[in-house]
Amino acid sequence: MNTGRILVVDDNEDLLKAARLFLKRHFGQIDLEKDPTLLPDLLKNESYDVILLDMNFTQDVNSGQEGFHWLDKILEIDPAAVVVLITAFGSVDLAVRAIKAGASDFVMKPWENEKLLATLNSALQLKSSKTQIQQLKDQQEILKADLDEKFKDIIGQSPNMIQVFDTIDRVAETDANLLVLGENGTGKELIARALHRNSLRADSPFISVDLGAISESLFESELFGHVKGSFTDAKTDRPGRFEIANGGTLFLDEIGNLTLPLQAKLLTAIQNKRINRVGSNRVIEVDIRLICATNMPLYEMVQKGEFRQDLLYRINTIELRLPALKERVEDIPVLAEHYLKQYAKKYNKDIYKFSEAAIKRLEKYQWPGNVRELQHAVERAIIMSRDNVLQPEDFFFNTPHQPKDNSDISLEQYNLEDVERILIRKVLAKHNGNVTHAAQELGLTRSSLYRRLEKYGL
């Protein structure tokens, strides 16, 4: 038996009884209604998969106008409703009008049971499809709303980041080319995506290209495309990134890695706003908003002849510099908390906060890898920790420039971590590397000492 819910609306009581007797053997719920004026209240309180609606009630015996009137009312209340119209005075013209007015199908009465059953089953499939489509639309709207959060995934409350957000606000809706500068791990691509989401091109493609990962021999093919047979591995025609990004935003990351010959080819494409696929003479017009990014000192490179000045002027109509994490220490607790929630959920760990000492340790560290390094540090700490509160010893940082182990060191010149590192070295040396004895003298467990050894790279 199908679990579908069917509503039959007709002023003929005998027809309603006959419909119930037949349909209840095939469907889960059959409701009957003689008075169509009760439809609005009924539909506000119930949800039906299919509505069987008579076209001709006592006030209007054979024109079908009442049926069209109530069809309109039903669709006004529920635009996704599936309505099958029934009448004893059918015609091809009436059927066509019914479909155009929004009905899903049309049956004649007295109906043939098997034909009615087939019609209702088809209507149920249509209802199921409509429901799935609506669910997908709802999901897409939620996802789009989530993606369109003004600065999604860009976390920061420091003055430096507020200035970044202000710049995005000012320039996003323009078509000006942007150059995003910043160290590795500062989130340059996130900024590019935020600029695209807040631009007039938001509904068009955002195409990201890591120029540092493209070999010189494949540069033109990747960016401009190629035609079949233009080189050994060109098995088919293929569009390049410029062509795919047409109408949208093209993000060129690591632009400082390009050689001078490749810079010249890129400059030509940007200036002319047109490209040729490799192996073809056909000109392809392209309309893109260009955003470039690098961690390299382009102005110094221009002075040294390593980067074309005319290309720099083309790509930096607006220049946006991202602060290093050490320049926005105020954001470290917020970022750390964000990653804590993310990875605690991912790894199903019952870790809910940082100790104050852990936060101080994170704020004190210089973060040469910036936000990306912080993200990985929190993830690693969550994986390795056995507690539900992250402690300073859960974080292991590479410290290449360690103070020398000097027995005459004045401790007032060093912070607590430096003192701890030196003390552990001295005690280990005293016990010839015996961790058990060293731990006993330091008042630590073996596991705690091992964590500190890993922490300080000893």
C-alpha positions in Angstrom: 0.0 0.0 0.0 1.2 3.5 -0.9 1.5 5.8 2.2 0.2 8.8 0.1 -2.4 11.2 1.6 -5.3 11.9 -0.8 -8.0 14.6 -0.5 -11.1 14.1 -2.6 -13.3 17.2 -3.1 -16.7 16.7 -4.7 -20.3 17.6 -4.0 -21.5 14.2 -4.9 -21.7 12.0 -1.8 -22.0 8.8 -3.7 -18.8 9.6 -5.6 -17.0 10.4 -2.4 -18.0 7.1 -0.8 -17.0 5.2 -4.0 -13.7 7.0 -4.0 -13.0 6.1 -0.4 -13.9 2.4 -0.9 -11.5 2.1 -3.8 -8.6 4.4 -2.8 -8.3 3.2 0.8 -7.0 -0.1 -0.5 -4.1 1.6 -2.2 -3.2 4.7 -0.1 -2.5 5.4 3.5 -5.0 8.3 4.1 -8.1 9.3 2.2 -10.0 12.4 3.3 -13.3 13.5 1.8 -14.8 17.0 1.5 -18.2 18.0 0.0 -18.0 21.7 0.5 -15.1 23.4 -1.4 -15.5 26.6 0.6 -13.9 24.7 3.5 -10.7 24.1 1.5 -8.7 27.1 2.8 -9.1 26.1 6.4 -8.5 22.4 5.6 -5.3 23.1 3.7 -3.9 25.3 6.4 -4.2 22.5 8.9 -3.4 19.4 6.7 -0.8 18.5 4.1 -1.9 16.3 1.2 0.2 14.6 -1.5 -2.6 14.8 -4.1 -5.9 16.7 -4.2 -8.7 15.2 -6.4 -10.8 18.2 -7.2 -14.2 18.3 -9.0 -14.5 21.0 -11.6 -18.3 21.3 -11.5 -20.2 22.0 -8.3 -23.9 22.7 -8.0 -23.6 26.4 -8.7 -21.8 25.8 -12.0 -22.9 22.5 -13.5 -20.8 22.1 -16.6 -18.5 25.1 -17.4 -15.7 24.0 -15.0 -15.3 27.6 -13.8 -15.8 26.7 -10.1 -13.1 24.1 -10.5 -10.6 26.7 -11.9 -11.6 29.0 -9.1 -10.8 26.5 -6.4 -7.6 25.3 -8.3 -6.4 28.9 -8.1 -7.2 29.1 -4.3 -5.4 25.8 -3.6 -2.2 26.9 -5.5 -2.4 30.3 -3.8 -2.3 28.5 -0.4 0.3 25.9 -1.5 2.1 26.6 -4.8 3.6 23.1 -4.6 0.2 21.3 -4.4 -0.5 18.5 -6.9 -4.1 18.8 -8.1 -5.9 16.3 -10.4 -9.1 17.8 -11.8 -12.2 15.5 -12.4 -15.3 16.2 -14.4 -18.1 14.5 -16.2 -18.1 17.1 -18.9 -14.5 17.0 -20.1 -13.1 18.1 -23.3 -9.6 18.5 -24.8 -9.8 22.3 -24.5 -10.8 22.1 -20.9 -8.0 19.7 -20.1 -5.5 22.0 -21.8 -6.8 24.9 -19.8 -6.6 22.9 -16.6 -3.0 22.0 -17.2 -2.1 25.6 -18.1 -3.8 26.8 -14.9 -1.6 24.6 -12.8 -3.4 21.2 -12.6 -1.1 18.2 -12.7 -3.6 16.0 -14.6 -7.2 15.6 -15.7 -9.6 12.6 -15.3 -13.2 11.9 -16.5 -16.0 10.6 -14.3 -17.2 8.0 -14.1 -13.6 7.0 -14.0 -12.0 3.6 -14.7 -10.4 2.4 -11.4 -7.1 1.3 -12.9 -6.8 4.6 -14.9 -7.5 6.6 -11.8 -5.0 4.6 -9.8 -2.3 5.1 -12.5 -3.1 8.8 -12.6 -2.8 9.2 -8.8 0.5 7.2 -8.7 2.0 9.5 -11.3 0.8 12.5 -9.3 2.4 11.1 -6.2 5.7 10.7 -8.0 5.4 14.3 -9.2 4.7 15.4 -5.6 7.8 13.5 -4.4 9.9 15.2 -7.1 8.6 18.6 -6.2 9.3 18.0 -2.6 12.9 16.9 -3.3 13.4 19.9 -5.6 12.1 22.3 -2.9 14.4 20.6 -0.3 17.4 21.1 -2.6 16.4 24.7 -3.2 16.1 25.3 0.6 19.5 23.6 1.1 21.1 25.7 -1.6 19.6 28.9 -0.1 20.9 28.0 3.3 24.3 27.1 1.9 24.4 30.3 -0.2 23.4 32.3 2.9 26.2 30.6 4.8 28.7 31.2 2.0 27.5 34.8 1.6 28.2 35.7 5.2 30.0 38.9 4.7 33.5 37.7 5.7 33.0 34.0 6.2 36.0 32.2 7.6 37.9 35.4 8.1 38.1 35.7 11.8 39.4 38.8 13.5 38.6 41.7 15.8 41.9 43.5 15.9 42.3 47.0 14.5 44.5 45.6 11.7 41.7 43.2 10.6 39.0 45.8 10.9 41.0 47.9 8.4 41.1 44.9 6.1 37.3 44.4 6.3 36.9 48.1 5.6 39.0 47.9 2.5 36.9 44.9 1.3 33.7 46.9 1.8 35.1 49.8 -0.2 36.4 47.9 -3.2 34.4 44.7 -3.5 31.7 46.1 -5.7 34.2 47.7 -8.1 35.9 45.8 -10.9 39.3 47.2 -9.9 42.2 44.8 -10.0 43.5 43.9 -6.5 46.9 42.8 -5.2 46.8 41.0 -1.9 50.1 41.0 0.0 51.0 39.0 3.0 53.1 36.2 4.5 52.3 32.6 3.9 49.4 31.4 6.0 47.8 34.8 6.5 44.6 33.9 4.4 45.1 35.6 1.1 42.8 33.3 -0.8 40.1 33.7 1.9 40.3 37.5 1.3 40.0 36.9 -2.5 36.9 34.8 -2.0 35.4 37.4 0.3 36.0 40.1 -2.3 34.3 37.9 -4.9 31.3 37.0 -2.7 30.7 40.7 -2.0 31.2 41.8 -5.6 28.7 42.3 -8.5 30.2 39.1 -10.0 29.2 36.9 -7.0 26.9 34.7 -9.1 29.7 34.0 -11.6 32.7 31.7 -11.3 35.6 32.2 -8.9 38.6 30.5 -10.3 41.8 30.1 -8.3 45.2 29.4 -9.8 48.4 28.6 -7.9 51.0 30.0 -10.2 53.8 28.5 -8.1 52.5 25.0 -8.9 52.4 25.5 -12.7 55.5 24.6 -14.7 56.7 27.1 -17.3 55.9 24.7 -20.2 52.3 24.3 -19.1 51.7 28.0 -18.2 49.9 29.0 -21.5 47.9 25.8 -21.7 46.7 26.1 -18.1 45.8 29.8 -18.3 44.7 30.2 -21.9 43.7 26.7 -22.9 44.7 24.6 -25.9 43.2 22.9 -28.9 43.4 19.2 -29.7 46.8 18.2 -31.2 48.6 21.4 -30.3 51.1 19.4 -28.3 51.8 15.7 -27.5 49.3 15.3 -24.6 46.6 17.6 -26.1 44.0 14.8 -26.7 41.0 17.2 -26.7 40.2 20.9 -26.8 40.4 22.4 -23.3 39.5 25.9 -22.0 42.0 27.7 -19.9 41.4 29.4 -16.5 40.9 32.8 -18.1 38.1 31.4 -20.3 36.5 29.5 -17.4 36.5 32.6 -15.2 34.9 34.7 -17.9 32.3 36.9 -16.2 33.6 36.2 -12.8 36.8 36.5 -10.8 40.3 35.1 -11.5 42.5 34.7 -8.5 46.3 34.3 -9.4 48.1 33.2 -6.3 51.9 33.3 -5.9 52.2 35.7 -8.9 55.7 36.7 -7.7 57.0 33.3 -8.8 56.5 33.9 -12.5 59.5 34.3 -14.7 59.9 37.4 -16.8 58.8 35.7 -20.1 55.6 34.4 -18.4 55.0 37.8 -16.9 55.0 39.3 -20.4 52.4 36.8 -21.6 50.2 37.4 -18.6 50.5 41.2 -19.1 49.4 40.9 -22.7 46.3 38.9 -21.8 45.4 41.4 -19.0 45.9 44.4 -21.2 44.0 43.1 -24.2 41.3 41.3 -22.4 41.6 38.5 -25.0 43.4 35.2 -25.3 44.3 32.6 -27.8 44.2 28.9 -27.0 47.5 27.2 -27.6 47.5 26.0 -31.2 44.7 28.3 -32.3 44.5 31.7 -33.9 41.0 32.3 -32.8 40.7 35.3 -30.5 38.6 34.8 -27.3 37.3 37.9 -25.5 37.4 37.5 -21.7 35.8 39.7 -19.0 37.3 39.0 -15.6 37.9 40.7 -12.3 41.6 40.0 -11.5 42.9 39.4 -7.9 46.5 38.5 -7.5 48.4 37.6 -4.3 52.0 37.0 -3.2 54.2 36.8 -0.2 57.2 38.1 -2.2 58.5 41.7 -2.1 57.4 42.8 -5.6 58.6 46.4 -5.3 62.1 45.2 -4.4 61.9 42.7 -7.3 61.0 45.5 -9.7 64.1 47.4 -8.5 66.2 44.3 -9.2 64.6 43.7 -12.6 63.0 40.5 -11.5 59.4 41.7 -11.8 57.9 43.9 -14.6 56.9 47.3 -13.4 54.2 47.6 -16.0 52.6 44.3 -14.8 52.8 45.5 -11.2 50.9 48.6 -12.2 48.3 46.5 -13.9 47.6 44.2 -11.0 47.7 46.7 -8.1 45.0 49.2 -8.8 44.1 48.5 -5.2 46.6 47.0 -2.8 45.7 45.1 0.3 48.2 44.0 2.9 47.3 41.3 5.3 48.9 41.5 8.8 50.9 38.6 10.1 49.4 36.9 13.1 52.1 38.3 15.4 50.8 41.8 14.3 47.3 40.9 15.6 47.8 39.1 18.8 44.3 40.1 20.0 42.9 37.7 17.4 44.7 34.6 18.6 42.2 33.6 21.3 39.3 34.0 18.9 41.0 32.0 16.2 42.1 29.3 18.6 38.6 28.9 20.0 37.2 28.6 16.4 39.6 25.8 15.6 39.0 24.2 18.9 35.3 23.8 18.2 36.0 22.7 14.6 38.5 19.9 15.4 37.0 18.8 18.7 33.8 18.0 16.7 35.8 16.5 13.8 37.8 14.1 16.0 34.9 13.5 18.5 37.0 14.8 21.4 35.5 16.1 24.6 37.8 19.1 24.7 36.0 22.4 25.4 38.5 25.1 26.3 42.1 26.3 26.7 43.6 26.9 30.0 44.7 30.5 30.6 48.3 29.4 30.5 47.8 27.8 27.1 46.3 31.0 25.7 49.2 33.0 27.0 51.6 30.5 25.4 49.8 30.9 22.1 49.9 34.7 22.4 53.6 34.7 23.2 54.6 32.6 20.2 55.7 34.4 17.0 53.8 32.2 14.5 56.1 32.3 11.5 53.4 30.1 9.7 50.7 32.6 10.7 47.0 31.5 10.9 47.7 28.3 9.1 50.3 27.2 11.6 47.9 28.1 14.5 45.2 26.0 12.9 47.5 23.0 12.6 48.8 23.5 16.1 45.3 23.4 17.6 44.4 20.4 15.5 47.5 18.5 16.6 46.9 19.4 20.3 43.3 18.1 20.1 44.4 14.9 18.6 47.2 14.3 21.1 45.6 15.6 24.3 44.1 13.2 26.9 42.5 16.0 28.9 39.4 18.0 28.2 41.2 21.3 28.7 44.2 22.2 26.5 47.4 23.0 28.5 50.6 24.7 27.4 52.4 21.4 27.1 49.9 20.3 24.5 51.5 22.7 22.0 54.9 21.9 20.4 56.6 24.6 18.5 59.8 24.6 16.5 62.3 27.0 18.1 65.4 27.0 15.9 67.0 29.9 17.8 67.4 28.5 21.2 69.6 30.1 23.9 72.9 28.4 24.5 73.2 26.1 27.5 75.5 28.3 29.6 76.0 27.5 33.2 76.7 31.2 33.9 73.4 32.4 32.3 71.6 35.2 34.2 68.1 33.8 34.5 66.6 37.3 34.7 67.3 37.7 31.0 65.1 34.8 30.0 61.5 33.9 30.1 60.1 30.9 32.0 60.2 28.6 28.9 63.8 29.4 28.3 64.6 28.6 32.0 62.7 25.3 31.8 64.5 24.3 28.7 67.9 25.0 30.2 67.0 23.3 33.5 65.8 20.1 31.7 69.0 20.0 29.7 71.2 20.3 32.8 69.3 17.6 34.7 69.4 15.3 31.8 73.2 15.8 31.4 73.6 15.3 35.1 71.9 11.8 34.8 73.6 11.0 31.5 70.3 11.1 29.6 68.4 8.8 32.0 64.8 10.1 31.7 63.5 8.3 34.8 66.1 9.8 37.1 65.8 13.2 35.5 62.0 13.2 35.9 62.3 12.3 39.6 64.7 15.1 40.2 62.5 17.6 38.4 59.4 16.4 40.2 57.7 15.3 36.9 56.2 12.1 35.7 58.1 10.4 32.8 55.2 11.2 30.4 55.3 14.9 31.4 59.0 15.1 30.9 58.7 13.4 27.5 56.2 16.0 26.5 58.6 18.7 27.4 61.4 17.0 25.6 59.3 17.0 22.5 58.1 20.5 23.1 61.6 21.9 23.2 63.1 19.6 20.6 65.5 18.0 23.2 
